[in-house]
Amino acid sequence: MIILVINCGSSSIKYQLLDMKNDNDFSLLAKGIVEKIGLPDSNITHKPTGKAKMEKTAPIPDHKVGMKFVLDALVDPEYGVLSSFGDIDAVGHRIVQGADFFSGSVLVDEDVMEKIGFCCDFAPLHNPAHILGIRAMQAVLPSVPQVATFDTAFHQTMEAPAYMYALPYEYYQKYRVRRYGAHGTSHQYVSRRGAEFAGLDLNDSRIITCHIGNGSSVTAVRNGKCVDTSMGFTPLEGMIMGTRCGSIDASIVPYIMRKENLTPEQMTEVMNKKSGFLGLSGKTSDCRDMCDLRAAGDERAKMVLDKLVLDITKLVGGFVAEMGGVDLIIFTAGIAENNAWLRRDVSNNFKYLGVKFDEAFNDTVRGVEAMLTTPDSAVKVALIPTDEELMIARDTMHIALQNK
């Protein structure tokens, strides 16, 4: 079964085209990523299996334009792997926010689309992009099943003390105001794979997963189930991110709105699109650029990256206390997979737990599975590249087969 997986992030579109025979027997036909959407130096990297890589830099102002780049790459005469879009049997979509409507993946219909749309208020940077991706695929492949996999589904195992806000209970009843989390597909994959890689029994384990990218979250996983996570009602809560402010004193919101005469929509844009790395540095939302600025002596860039380390440290430390200890800390996603300094700086803050970090080995690894602690470390630390696309492809295959 040929399955196209679309993973729209806040500033990127990752995609994979897989030939799935079963959960563990599959081949990758092509993969790629559209990056820096909305920035002047947007680009697409397309990697067809057995063919040369295609790289192109072009203005990509939004996800709709980005989707066109993806589709064109798949049928490109030189770099493509499909004779036509008719070769695709099913399409799986990563959806950030499904609220408590969904506890697993589902076949897309108009009721599902309506619920994804309802959740746009909860994930204003993501759900609108997901809707564009689904509609674009429906237009090209009207008879092909589309499947939605929700980042919030893994977090549905949180108990009420973890997901409730201390607001009037009626807001939960009337408006579904509660914590939902995000990146659940990634946290689920790396916690399962990390336990296997580290030789732990997933059903008797305490794991903390750090998904650090343009959007970032940390999750506490006990015995294979999520017990708490850093993102909340929307993907805005938690640590500093590319353009998101993370957790702030809520009173700041009306204060700035009054001072700047902003509408709720404008204030939402400030917190989601003009804050984080971009807001503090005044220069960029991209961690790679931030590292270059720090190396050149930019003090604000140094402050941004120091804050990133501090925010992760505080979240991990809190979850250690919540679970009564930790067996394994996992780093995953773009920033964590590609920046040895981040893994080192965070891990060294947990020497008091008995973490013995192998700094020399850590400096040699990037984007591959690796154990980053010495064999006698009381707590293991691992790098596990996330594979959200494989998780989505598996679910898509099963649901498509069930609905044949």
C-alpha positions as CSV (number, residue, x, y, z in Angstrom):
1,M,0.0,0.0,0.0
2,I,1.5,3.3,-1.1
3,I,0.9,5.9,1.7
4,L,1.8,9.6,1.6
5,V,2.3,11.1,5.0
6,I,1.9,14.8,5.4
7,N,3.2,16.4,8.6
8,C,2.5,20.2,8.6
9,G,4.3,22.0,11.4
10,S,4.1,25.7,12.3
11,S,6.9,26.6,9.8
12,S,7.5,23.4,7.9
13,I,5.9,20.5,6.0
14,K,7.6,17.2,6.4
15,Y,6.5,14.4,4.1
16,Q,7.2,10.7,3.4
17,L,6.0,8.4,0.7
18,L,6.1,4.8,1.9
19,D,5.2,1.4,0.5
20,M,3.7,-0.3,3.5
21,K,3.4,-4.1,3.5
22,N,2.8,-4.4,7.3
23,D,3.8,-2.5,10.5
24,N,7.4,-3.7,10.3
25,D,7.8,-4.4,6.6
26,F,7.9,-1.2,4.5
27,S,10.1,0.7,2.2
28,L,10.7,4.4,1.9
29,L,10.1,5.7,-1.6
30,A,10.8,9.4,-0.9
31,K,10.9,11.9,1.9
32,G,11.5,15.6,2.2
33,I,10.9,18.8,4.1
34,V,9.8,22.3,3.3
35,E,11.4,24.6,5.8
36,K,11.3,28.2,7.0
37,I,7.8,28.8,5.6
38,G,7.1,32.5,5.8
39,L,10.8,33.5,5.8
40,P,12.7,34.9,2.8
41,D,15.0,31.9,2.5
42,S,12.3,29.2,2.4
43,N,13.5,25.9,0.9
44,I,12.5,22.4,0.0
45,T,14.7,19.3,0.2
46,H,13.3,16.3,-1.7
47,K,15.1,12.9,-1.3
48,P,13.8,10.2,-3.6
49,T,15.2,6.7,-2.9
50,G,17.7,5.7,-5.5
51,K,17.8,9.1,-7.1
52,A,19.7,12.3,-6.6
53,K,18.5,14.8,-4.0
54,M,16.7,17.9,-5.1
55,E,17.1,21.1,-3.3
56,K,15.4,24.4,-4.1
57,T,15.2,27.8,-2.4
58,A,12.2,29.9,-3.2
59,P,9.8,32.2,-1.4
60,I,7.1,30.0,0.3
61,P,4.8,32.4,2.1
62,D,2.3,29.9,3.4
63,H,1.5,26.2,3.7
64,K,-0.7,26.2,0.6
65,V,2.3,27.1,-1.6
66,G,4.4,24.6,0.3
67,M,2.0,21.8,-0.5
68,K,2.3,22.6,-4.2
69,F,6.1,22.2,-3.9
70,V,5.6,18.8,-2.3
71,L,3.2,17.5,-4.9
72,D,5.2,18.8,-7.8
73,A,8.3,17.0,-6.4
74,L,6.6,13.6,-6.2
75,V,5.8,13.6,-9.9
76,D,8.8,15.6,-11.1
77,P,10.1,13.9,-14.3
78,E,13.7,13.8,-13.0
79,Y,13.3,13.6,-9.2
80,G,9.8,12.1,-8.8
81,V,8.9,8.6,-7.7
82,L,5.3,8.5,-8.9
83,S,4.0,8.3,-12.5
84,S,0.8,10.0,-11.3
85,F,-1.0,10.9,-8.1
86,G,-3.2,7.8,-8.8
87,D,-0.4,5.6,-7.5
88,I,-1.2,6.8,-3.9
89,D,-3.5,4.4,-2.0
90,A,-4.0,6.6,1.2
91,V,-2.9,9.8,2.8
92,G,-2.1,10.2,6.4
93,H,-2.1,13.6,8.1
94,R,-0.6,14.7,11.4
95,I,-3.1,16.9,13.2
96,V,-1.8,18.9,16.2
97,Q,-5.1,19.5,18.0
98,G,-8.1,17.2,18.3
99,A,-9.1,18.3,21.8
100,D,-10.9,15.5,23.6
101,F,-12.9,14.6,20.4
102,F,-10.4,11.9,19.4
103,S,-8.4,9.3,21.4
104,G,-7.0,7.7,18.2
105,S,-6.6,8.1,14.5
106,V,-9.7,8.3,12.3
107,L,-10.9,8.3,8.7
108,V,-11.4,11.9,7.5
109,D,-15.0,12.9,6.8
110,E,-16.8,16.2,7.0
111,D,-17.6,15.7,10.7
112,V,-13.9,15.2,11.4
113,M,-13.0,18.3,9.4
114,E,-15.6,20.3,11.3
115,K,-14.0,19.2,14.6
116,I,-10.5,20.0,13.4
117,G,-11.8,23.4,12.4
118,F,-13.4,23.9,15.8
119,C,-9.9,23.2,17.3
120,C,-8.3,25.9,15.2
121,D,-8.7,28.3,18.2
122,F,-6.7,25.8,20.3
123,A,-3.8,25.5,17.7
124,P,-3.9,28.7,15.6
125,L,-0.5,28.1,14.0
126,H,-1.2,24.4,13.1
127,N,-4.7,23.3,12.6
128,P,-5.4,25.8,9.8
129,A,-2.3,24.5,8.0
130,H,-3.5,20.9,8.5
131,I,-6.9,21.8,7.0
132,L,-5.1,23.2,3.9
133,G,-3.1,20.0,3.6
134,I,-6.1,17.8,3.8
135,R,-8.1,19.9,1.3
136,A,-5.2,20.0,-1.1
137,M,-5.0,16.2,-1.0
138,Q,-8.7,15.8,-1.3
139,A,-8.7,18.0,-4.4
140,V,-6.0,15.9,-6.1
141,L,-7.1,12.5,-4.8
142,P,-10.8,12.7,-4.3
143,S,-11.4,9.0,-4.0
144,V,-8.3,8.2,-1.9
145,P,-8.9,7.7,1.9
146,Q,-7.5,10.5,4.1
147,V,-6.6,9.6,7.7
148,A,-6.0,12.0,10.6
149,T,-3.6,11.2,13.4
150,F,-3.9,13.5,16.4
151,D,-1.0,14.8,18.5
152,T,-3.4,15.2,21.4
153,A,-4.5,11.5,21.4
154,F,-1.5,10.2,23.4
155,H,-2.1,12.8,26.1
156,Q,-5.7,11.7,26.7
157,T,-4.3,9.4,29.5
158,M,-3.5,12.4,31.7
159,E,-5.7,12.6,34.8
160,A,-7.8,15.6,35.8
161,P,-5.2,17.2,38.2
162,A,-2.7,17.3,35.3
163,Y,-5.1,18.6,32.6
164,M,-7.4,21.0,34.5
165,Y,-6.8,24.7,34.9
166,A,-7.9,26.4,38.2
167,L,-10.5,28.4,36.4
168,P,-14.2,28.3,36.9
169,Y,-15.3,24.8,36.1
170,E,-18.0,26.0,33.8
171,Y,-15.4,27.1,31.3
172,Y,-14.3,23.5,31.0
173,Q,-17.9,22.4,30.6
174,K,-19.0,25.1,28.1
175,Y,-15.8,25.7,26.1
176,R,-13.6,22.6,26.7
177,V,-10.9,24.8,28.4
178,R,-8.3,22.2,29.6
179,R,-4.8,21.1,28.9
180,Y,-4.5,18.9,25.8
181,G,-0.7,18.8,25.0
182,A,0.8,18.4,21.6
183,H,3.6,16.4,19.8
184,G,1.9,13.2,21.1
185,T,2.7,11.2,18.0
186,S,6.4,12.0,18.5
187,H,6.4,11.5,22.3
188,Q,4.7,8.1,21.9
189,Y,7.1,6.9,19.2
190,V,10.3,7.9,21.0
191,S,9.2,6.7,24.4
192,R,8.4,3.2,22.9
193,R,11.6,3.1,20.8
194,G,13.7,4.6,23.6
195,A,12.6,2.0,26.1
196,E,13.5,-0.7,23.6
197,F,16.8,0.9,22.8
198,A,17.7,1.4,26.4
199,G,16.7,-2.2,27.4
200,L,13.8,-1.0,29.7
201,D,10.5,-2.6,30.2
202,L,8.1,0.1,28.8
203,N,5.4,-1.1,31.1
204,D,7.6,-0.6,34.2
205,S,9.4,2.6,33.3
206,R,9.6,6.3,34.0
207,I,10.6,8.2,30.8
208,I,10.9,11.9,30.1
209,T,10.8,12.8,26.4
210,C,12.1,16.2,25.2
211,H,10.8,17.1,21.7
212,I,12.8,20.2,20.9
213,G,12.2,21.9,17.5
214,N,10.6,25.1,16.3
215,G,7.8,24.0,18.5
216,S,8.9,22.2,21.7
217,S,7.4,20.2,24.5
218,V,8.4,17.9,27.3
219,T,6.3,14.9,28.4
220,A,6.4,12.6,31.4
221,V,5.6,9.0,30.4
222,R,5.0,6.4,33.1
223,N,4.6,2.7,32.1
224,G,4.1,3.8,28.5
225,K,1.4,6.3,29.2
226,C,1.4,10.1,29.3
227,V,1.0,11.4,32.8
228,D,1.8,15.1,32.1
229,T,3.1,17.3,29.4
230,S,4.3,20.9,29.0
231,M,1.9,22.2,26.3
232,G,-1.6,23.0,27.3
233,F,-4.9,24.3,25.9
234,T,-2.9,25.4,22.9
235,P,0.7,24.7,21.8
236,L,1.6,28.1,23.2
237,E,2.1,26.9,26.8
238,G,5.5,25.6,28.1
239,M,9.0,26.6,27.1
240,I,10.3,29.2,24.7
241,M,9.9,28.3,21.1
242,G,10.7,29.7,17.6
243,T,8.0,32.3,17.6
244,R,5.9,31.4,20.7
245,C,6.4,32.9,24.1
246,G,5.7,29.8,26.1
247,S,4.2,30.2,29.6
248,I,3.9,33.7,30.9
249,D,2.0,35.5,33.6
250,A,-1.6,35.7,32.2
251,S,-2.0,39.3,33.5
252,I,0.6,40.3,30.9
253,V,-1.9,39.7,28.1
254,P,-4.5,42.4,29.1
255,Y,-1.8,44.7,30.2
256,I,-0.1,44.7,26.8
257,M,-3.5,44.8,25.0
258,R,-4.3,48.0,26.9
259,K,-0.9,49.6,26.4
260,E,-0.7,48.8,22.7
261,N,-4.4,49.0,21.9
262,L,-4.5,45.5,20.6
263,T,-7.4,43.3,19.7
264,P,-7.5,39.7,21.0
265,E,-6.6,38.5,17.5
266,Q,-3.6,40.8,17.4
267,M,-2.4,39.8,20.8
268,T,-2.7,36.1,19.8
269,E,-0.5,36.9,16.8
270,V,2.1,38.6,19.1
271,M,2.3,35.6,21.4
272,N,2.3,32.9,18.6
273,K,4.1,34.6,15.8
274,K,6.2,37.5,17.1
275,S,7.6,36.1,20.4
276,G,10.0,33.3,21.4
277,F,13.4,33.2,19.7
278,L,12.2,35.9,17.3
279,G,10.8,38.2,19.9
280,L,13.7,38.1,22.3
281,S,16.5,38.2,19.7
282,G,14.8,40.7,17.4
283,K,16.5,38.9,14.5
284,T,15.4,35.3,13.8
285,S,13.1,32.4,14.8
286,D,15.5,29.7,13.6
287,C,17.9,28.0,16.0
288,R,20.6,27.5,13.4
289,D,20.7,31.3,12.8
290,M,20.6,31.9,16.6
291,C,23.6,29.7,17.1
292,D,25.5,31.6,14.4
293,L,24.6,34.9,16.1
294,R,25.7,33.6,19.5
295,A,29.1,32.5,18.0
296,A,29.5,36.0,16.6
297,G,29.1,37.5,20.1
298,D,25.4,38.5,20.0
299,E,24.4,38.7,23.7
300,R,20.7,38.5,23.1
301,A,21.2,35.3,21.0
302,K,23.2,33.9,23.9
303,M,20.4,34.8,26.3
304,V,17.8,33.1,24.1
305,L,19.7,29.9,24.0
306,D,20.5,30.0,27.7
307,K,16.8,30.4,28.3
308,L,16.0,27.4,26.2
309,V,18.3,25.2,28.3
310,L,16.8,26.7,31.5
311,D,13.2,26.1,30.4
312,I,13.9,22.4,29.5
313,T,15.7,21.9,32.7
314,K,12.9,23.2,34.8
315,L,10.3,21.1,33.0
316,V,12.4,17.9,33.2
317,G,13.1,18.5,36.9
318,G,9.4,19.0,37.6
319,F,8.5,15.8,35.9
320,V,11.2,13.9,37.8
321,A,9.5,15.0,41.0
322,E,6.0,14.2,39.7
323,M,7.0,10.6,38.8
324,G,9.2,10.1,41.8
325,G,12.3,9.6,39.7
326,V,13.3,8.9,36.1
327,D,14.9,6.0,34.3
328,L,15.5,7.6,30.9
329,I,15.6,11.1,29.4
330,I,15.2,11.3,25.7
331,F,16.1,14.1,23.3
332,T,14.3,14.2,19.9
333,A,13.2,16.6,17.1
334,G,15.2,19.0,15.0
335,I,17.0,21.2,17.5
336,A,17.7,18.4,20.0
337,E,18.8,15.9,17.3
338,N,21.3,18.4,15.7
339,N,22.8,20.4,18.6
340,A,25.2,18.5,20.9
341,W,25.6,21.6,23.1
342,L,21.9,21.6,24.0
343,R,21.9,17.9,25.0
344,R,25.1,18.4,27.0
345,D,24.0,21.6,28.8
346,V,20.6,20.2,29.8
347,S,22.0,16.8,30.9
348,N,24.8,18.2,33.0
349,N,22.1,20.0,35.1
350,F,21.0,16.5,36.3
351,K,24.3,15.3,37.6
352,Y,22.7,15.3,41.0
353,L,20.4,12.5,39.9
354,G,23.5,10.4,38.9
355,V,23.5,11.3,35.2
356,K,27.0,10.6,33.9
357,F,27.0,12.2,30.5
358,D,29.5,11.2,27.8
359,E,30.4,14.6,26.4
360,A,33.0,13.3,24.0
361,F,30.7,10.8,22.4
362,N,27.8,13.3,22.4
363,D,29.9,15.6,20.3
364,T,30.1,13.0,17.5
365,V,26.5,12.1,17.1
366,R,23.7,13.9,15.2
367,G,20.3,12.7,14.1
368,V,21.0,9.0,15.0
369,E,20.0,6.7,17.8
370,A,22.6,6.9,20.5
371,M,23.1,6.3,24.3
372,L,24.7,9.5,25.6
373,T,25.5,8.3,29.1
374,T,28.2,6.0,30.4
375,P,27.2,2.4,31.3
376,D,27.4,3.2,35.1
377,S,25.0,6.2,34.8
378,A,22.1,6.0,37.3
379,V,19.8,7.7,34.8
380,K,20.1,7.0,31.1
381,V,20.1,9.8,28.5
382,A,19.4,8.9,24.8
383,L,19.1,10.6,21.5
384,I,16.2,9.0,19.6
385,P,15.3,10.6,16.2
386,T,11.6,10.9,16.0
387,D,9.6,9.2,13.3
388,E,6.1,10.6,13.5
389,E,5.6,9.7,9.9
390,L,6.0,6.0,10.5
391,M,3.5,6.1,13.3
392,I,1.1,7.9,11.0
393,A,1.7,5.6,8.1
394,R,0.9,2.5,10.3
395,D,-2.3,4.0,11.5
396,T,-3.3,5.1,8.0
397,M,-2.6,1.6,6.6
398,H,-4.8,-0.1,9.2
399,I,-7.7,2.4,8.9
400,A,-7.6,2.4,5.0
401,L,-7.7,-1.4,5.0
402,Q,-10.6,-1.5,7.4
403,N,-12.6,0.9,5.2
404,K,-11.9,-0.8,1.8
